[in-house]
């Protein structure tokens, strides 16, 4: 169940929203920090167990939903509602003391982030201006400093917009080969006799224009609503790309740890094997110890190991450097300069000599970088979302990346940045927050001034071990997961194919080819079957087939807008599921729905992307104290959700509303799902929903379940409960009840007994006194019949066919999973006698059943 303070704050926020004018507004401005980081821990929830389909109780693990964006739909920003401050927990401090506590909690993730960024800067930043044919390092800015400057600028841009808890932006490693390709073209296209200043100036101008153009491209895409179409990229493609990255990271361990360029890999086994040992140790500690302290201590210890050995006179630092155990100094042999002096010298000397016509000729390559970067950014963004479970709002994230790249170009780093998955996942695992991102940016500013002294003292095993660790983490989160959670076997084929292509033909080509292959497979499978939201609206015309007291019935009619029903047809897949989740989010946000019922009766299939979208939607609902109720799931859809790791909460049979039943819920049948939504509504209004059936106009006050052993008393209660609202139209209601009791006959049937068959001429209708009846209908796509209606105690079935003189549209069977069933039967002959002897009573019965039939919307069950 929700903590009292959070539940109270949620209620206050809802009241604040209800007082706001009805003008549309952007709900990104409404999320209160009080709902970010809600802990749903310790309450007992029943979950569907696929082995025996019986509800099991489990204690849900602590789920920290640090989410800041409410909608992925692009709503017009016409009004802003201020955030409501989060309530302070008892004993929680404020001011300098609390700030010191927050800073101390971020020391671990910040230290790991800074160490990783220094490793990446040395490993990849030092390669920026080393393409064949370019002038020497004396004409270029320091690549390590350029990488760090881009990181710092990127974090400033993303902190302004991102919903991710850590907001760590980093240099795009995947852009190195593409930029080097453009640099090669520049070298080839330069006129004869061009000096090194002109060549390097053209390279710097190309980097600036590319990164600035990338930032402007992202901002325009986000502002014009184009970013939402990026969600159509199937997640299996992103999983495949991330799987390829995991292999690439693990393979990079060998090249990073080699003592010198061109060293034989077999002869250098002591170097790369140490990197593998370090990375494996990090992975195992991360998986089994899960400590926020041990991993940072390991990083710091490994980084400091050469210095400690040198201070203890065990090994000389110069000997370790000469033997290739330490990272190579990229500025070795050059005059010592502070980073900004070297950057100013390079830009002032070379940029003024740039050949802008050759820069313009690189436009096709720039466009390729923009598109590729968009896919890579989406891949890392979704990978971070999948691993951390934190939902991202793509338009907002894309806008943040746009400003991050604009700032990167203006600072002089001029290297594309994105939300680096490896850094965000590492920091998230260690409890990183936005404060940690600020501390990381400040730490990198310090690192700019000391990098020349620290970098040459770092062991190669640290860089190789970090690469191996992240590769192992991504391997586990991609290939292992897709093996266990795939919707179709083609998902595995796509992931493996992309990984192989990435190793053979490069990252960019693998991403594009994998996208085309996945699109082709899905198009062949699902062509002509788009998802259709057949109807979406509140529960004004949707009611379950449960007979309720007049008070409860009136409350449901007054608050019907808190229940939202969406009927879905077609296939939920990577291109269509966002439209469904957007509609559900809109219902929760702008309509104020507390229960969203998704009727999947017409859903023909569900792919991996659609399953994860539903899981994320359930997390969003849980963080708001609301519920997404899935019903009428086919076995294939249910299996896909189960494999994807969905925890479907289920109410135990016969129970009223269970407090704490929020998030993604599942009820097998439509009417029981609708009853759950109604029970949740009544419970929120302080009403008991377990003892539902009470009479409003009789001296017989016992609930139905207490009198079911007495068939006569049960029959009296059933008739009064059903017809009491209209009996005032009869001059003598008591006499009418006596007359009805004579014409209804009671009977008892064992579990599984068939009362009538589909297509059989209607001869009677049945009211359930005790037990449960299932309505079965032949399924043309399966060998067995499908349950289309569950008739609980206090409800009738079969009356439509009886009163219209037609055949039954479904079979009626006593529920095989329950006990005996006691029913009240009204035959066609008995109803004919009522029509002849008491026409007014017959009219009351028809009026009552017509109202029930309209409320139930049986054709949608």
Secondary structure, DSSP 8 states (H G I E B T S, - for coil): ---HHHHHHHHHHHHHHHHS-SS---GGGT--GGGTTEE--S-EEEEE-TTT--EEEEE----EE------SS----S-----------TT---THHHHHHHHHHTHHHHHHHHHHHHHHHHHTGGGTT--TT---GGGS--HHHHHHHHHHHHHHHHHTT--SSS--EEE-GGGHHHHHHHHHHHHHHS-TT--HHHHHHHHHHHHHHHHHHHHHHHHHHHHTT-GGGGGGS-HHHHHHHHHHHHHHHHHHHHHHH-SSTT--TTTTHHHHHHHHHHHHHHHHIIIII--TTHHHHHHHHHHHHHHHHHHTTSS-HHHHHHTT-B---TTTTS----HHHHHHHHHHHHGGG--HHHHHHTHHHHHHHHHHHHHHHHHHHHHHHHHH-----HHHHHHHHHHHHHHHHHHT----EEE-HHHHHHHHHTT--HHHHHHHHHHHHHHHHHHHHHGGGSBHHHHHHHHHHHHHHHHIIIIIHHHHH-SSHHHHHHHHHHHHHHHHH-HHHHHHHHHHHHHHHHHHHHTT---EEEEEEEGGG---S----HHHHHHHHHTGGGEEEEEEEEEE-TTTHHHHHHHHHHHHHTS--SEEEEEEEEEEEE-HHHHHHHHHHHHHHHHTT-EEEEES--HHHHHHHHHTT---B---TT----TT--EEEEESSHHHHHHHHHHHHHHHTT---SS----SSSS--S-HHHHTTSHHHHHHHHHHHHHTTTGGGSS-HHHHHHHHHHH-EEEEE-TT-EEE-TTSB--EEEEEEES-EEEEE--TTSSS-EEEEEE-TT-EESHHHHHHT-B-SSEEEE-TTS--EEEEEEEHHHHHHHHHH-HHHHHHHHHHHHHHHHHHTGGG-
